[in-house]
Amino acid sequence: MNIQAYNTLLGDLLVDLAKKKKTDDAEIRVGRKFDRVIADGRTHYFVDRHTWDIYGAKSDFQHNPRRWYGTLETVQQ
């Protein structure tokens, strides 16, 4: 897994979320296992750094394994 491809796809996810929420206040917070995608001060997605899987958020600090949205490679679909 290429780190440049991961960063590019994660940036694309951030841009899509910013358009969807109509905000300029979208950011990525890097973590040990998951990167958090935050918009409007709220965590929306967790991205697993090893498998590139995208999960929904139970809270600002906990991912929801039942809300799986695919991988970074399939986010454009």
Sequence and secondary structure as in RCSB ss.txt:
>XXXX:A:sequence
MNIQAYNTLLGDLLVDLAKKKKTDDAEIRVGRKFDRVIADGRTHYFVDRHTWDIYGAKSDFQHNPRRWYGTLETV
QQ
>XXXX:A:secstr
  HHHHHHHHHHHHHHHHHHHT S EEEE  SSEEEEEETTEEEEEEETTT EEEEESSSS EEEEEEEEEGGGT
T 
